[in-house]
Amino acid sequence: MKLDTKRTVLIGFGFMSILAFWQFYDQVIPHLLENVFGLRTFTTNAIMSIDNVSSLVLLPLFGTLSDKTKTPLGRRTPYILFGTLVAVCLMGVLAAATAKNSFPLFFAALLALLVTMSTYRSPAVAYMPDVTPKPLRSKANAIINLVGYIGGIFSTLMMMILLRSEKNADGSSQYAADQSFTPIFVVVALFMLVSVLIMVLTTHENKLIEKTRKEVEASEGEDAPVSRGGKLPKPVFRSLVLILLSVFLWYMAYNAVTTAFSRYCVAVWGADLGTSSGYLMCATIVAILAFVPLGVLSSKAGRKKTILLGILLMSACYLSACFITAQTPIMYALFGLVGIGWAAINVNSFPMVVEMSTAGDTGKYTGYYYAFSMAAQICTPLLSGLLIDNLGLGYRVLFPYAVLFSLLSFCTMTQVKHGDSKPQAKQAAMDALAND
């Protein structure tokens, strides 16, 4: 079987819309809360964490609901289309509330928007595995990630063009509060809407699913499922738990670094607050460039081996960073390697999780995957902050902390026995079923 690249790119437009929104949300909304509506940092952080907390319930819930949905548009498409339409309308309300400086209206619309985004995130991500044969999902996920990051880049560029920044006394930058934020709301909302309309008008979910079913049947068992629905066999369930635990652990490591690195640069290196941006951007750019090559690599070497190599690479970079005591160009190389490691993990981990699902519950497993990643993003700022501040260990504990959780994820990942793309892995899965 051969991957339909054009079809995969078009399906990725839904994910591109989502990443465009979250890039905008993470950068603009905190500024509005603090500098337009005058909230304290603690209150702003609490509001910004609502999405992560609610996602623990809403992502698996709507992923499962989409599994059971049957419409002429398909299972996932209605959630993606109507969720986007509602989200775009709510962004208009947010823009109006910002212009009128009405915090009650802004907060109500923001809560509604976060719930709306949760209704179609899992369905949008589950669309790809629904219409892609299992052996091709790592390649397809690489393309989906590449297309998705274009949305994030678009929002970043639009914020650079449409929003005016100003310097604070400490050298940090923030958006000027005395400007209109309506244009950036409108542009991002239109981009989301156009992206999803392109996806809906160029892909027909039900037809694609039927086409994929025929391709799988023609391959004479090449895509034989690990589970046929209902309760997972014990060996497969154990692998599912272990890979979800691995997801939690490597997000504990990676997000601790990305969240606290700007403050690390100031506290440990005595650098300015903007120093971290270049290193983190380097990791992002290299990850984008590595997505497709790593998707091809994993189809040859296997998903599990590629993930383990990615974990080891990131662990080595975290460990090396422990010994760097001053700002240095070497950090660009280290973060570039971190980007490669992170891409190796991301391209393959989601396909491994949904490999254990059937055609009837891909959305549910997609929800599980994102719930565990979100749980880590809730826990790791709290735990790392406890070590840094409350226990007085300081920011030097950041990279040893990342090394620990990264290596723990390596240990759990080595015990995963199902979900790989290699033929021998799938045969082992079938043998486990036969002996269960």
C-alpha positions, -999 to +999 in steps of 0.1 A: +000+000+000+011+036-007+002+066+013-021+092-005+000+123+004-025+148-012-054+133+008-033+134+040-023+170+035-060+180+030-070+161+062-042+180+080-060+213+073-083+206+103-052+201+126-037+233+110-067+252+121-064+239+157-027+248+160-033+282+146-058+288+174-036+275+202-006+295+191-027+326+192-043+316+225-011+309+243+005+343+233-024+368+232-049+357+259-025+359+289-015+394+278-052+405+276-060+390+310-030+408+327-026+440+308-061+448+294-083+434+322-057+439+350-057+404+365-028+392+387-004+366+374-018+339+396-053+345+384-042+346+348-023+313+352-054+297+368-076+308+339-050+296+314-049+261+331-087+257+327-082+242+292-057+216+304-079+205+333-111+203+313-094+184+286-088+155+309-125+148+307-137+165+275-112+151+250-119+114+258-156+122+260-160+138+226-135+114+210-158+085+222-190+104+211-176+109+176-169+072+174-206+066+178-217+093+155-232+085+121-241+112+097-240+118+059-209+139+066-192+111+085-183+107+122-156+133+127-165+160+101-196+173+119-176+179+151-148+196+131-171+218+109-197+229+135-171+232+163-150+255+141-181+276+132-190+281+169-154+288+178-151+315+151-183+332+164-170+331+200-137+346+189-158+375+175-174+379+209-139+379+226-128+406+202-159+427+211-155+421+248-118+432+246-127+464+227-154+472+253-131+462+282-159+439+295-143+412+315-175+393+324-184+389+288-148+380+279-145+354+306-179+338+297-170+337+260-135+323+268-150+294+288-174+286+260-146+288+235-124+264+255-153+239+257-160+243+220-123+236+210-124+204+232-154+191+213-135+187+180-098+183+189-100+145+193-123+140+163-100+162+141-069+141+151-088+108+148-098+116+112-063+106+099-061+071+114-097+065+103-088+068+067-051+056+068-041+019+069-022+012+101+013+006+085+012+040+069+001+061+099+036+072+111+043+087+076+008+102+076+012+116+111+045+132+101+027+150+073-002+160+096+022+175+121+040+194+093+008+208+080-004+216+115+027+236+123+020+258+093-010+270+112+011+279+143+036+297+121+008+317+104-006+329+137+029+339+149+036+359+117+002+376+120+009+386+156+042+400+145+026+420+118-007+431+134+004+436+170+027+463+183+052+453+211+069+475+237+098+470+261+094+468+298+119+482+323+134+447+328+141+443+291+112+419+284+087+425+257+049+426+258+021+437+235+012+474+238-022+476+256-033+507+239-039+491+205-068+473+189-067+435+191-097+430+168-077+425+136-057+396+151-089+379+163-105+383+129-075+371+109-069+340+130-107+332+130-109+335+092-078+313+088-094+286+110-126+288+091-110+287+056-087+258+066-116+237+078-138+245+048-110+234+025-108+201+044-145+195+043-150+205+007-120+184-006-124+153+015-155+131+019-151+111+051-175+083+045-161+077+010-126+077+022-133+052+050-149+029+025-119+033+001-095+025+030-115-006+040-112-019+004-075-012+003-070-031+036-090-060+024-070-061-008-037-062+012-047-097+024-043-091+061-014-066+060-034-043+083-048-070+106-060-053+139-047-061+173-081-059+188-115-065+173-135-043+197-147-047+232-123-054+260-086-054+251-067-086+257-045-083+288-011-081+269-025-054+246-040-035+275-007-036+293+010-021+263-016+006+261-011+016+297+026+016+294+027+038+263+002+062+278+024+063+309+054+070+286+035+099+270+029+113+305+066+109+315+082+125+284+058+154+285+067+158+321+103+163+310+098+183+278+072+207+291+091+214+323+120+227+301+099+247+277+078+263+305+107+273+328+136+278+304+132+316+300+135+320+338+164+294+338+183+317+314+180+346+338+186+328+370+215+305+360+231+323+331+223+359+340+209+364+304+180+386+294+144+372+293+144+369+255+174+346+253+154+314+255+133+323+225+160+316+200+169+282+215+133+271+216+126+283+181+156+263+169+141+232+184+108+239+167+123+246+133+144+215+134+114+194+145+094+206+116+122+197+091+126+163+107+089+152+108+088+136+073+122+120+073+115+105+107+082+092+094+100+074+066+127+061+090+101+047+114+084+028+085+118+010+080+132+007+116+099+005+135+080+030+156+092+018+189+129+019+180+125+054+166+108+066+198+135+050+220+162+067+199+144+100+203+141+096+241+178+088+244+188+117+222+167+141+243+180+126+275+216+131+264+208+167+255+192+174+289+222+158+306+247+179+286+228+211+295+233+203+332+270+211+327+266+244+307+270+273+331+268+302+307+251+312+275+268+295+246+261+287+209+263+251+218+228+253+232+215+259+196+230+225+187+215+208+218+181+223+212+183+213+175+189+177+186+160+180+212+138+190+182+148+159+163+142+137+194+108+153+200+098+148+164+108+112+165+085+107+195+056+127+182+055+112+148+052+076+162+036+077+196+001+086+185+000+060+157+012+034+183-017+042+206-044+041+179-028+009+164-043-008+194-078+005+186-103-007+160-121+013+134-149+018+159-130+034+188-102+055+173-117+087+187-117+072+222-080+062+220-072+097+206-088+112+237-068+089+260-036+100+243-043+137+247-056+133+282-023+118+294-003+146+276-025+172+292-022+157+326+016+160+324+013+196+313-008+203+344+015+184+368+050+193+356+049+231+362+036+224+398+061+197+406+091+214+390+080+247+407+079+229+440+115+217+436+128+250+423+110+274+448+095+256+477+124+232+483+150+258+474+168+237+449+168+266+423+166+265+386+197+243+383+174+214+391+155+219+358+176+198+335+183+169+360+145+169+365+141+165+327+167+138+325+150+118+353+115+118+337+129+113+302+148+081+313+117+069+332+098+072+299+125+052+282+121+024+308+083+022+304+086+024+266+109-006+264+081-027+279+056-018+252+050-049+231+022-038+208+014-010+184+046-011+163+045-009+125+070-037+119+055-069+106+071-090+133+055-067+160+021-073+145+027-110+143+037-110+180+005-092+188-016-118+170+003-146+187-004-130+221-041-129+212-040-166+202-024-175+235-046-152+257 
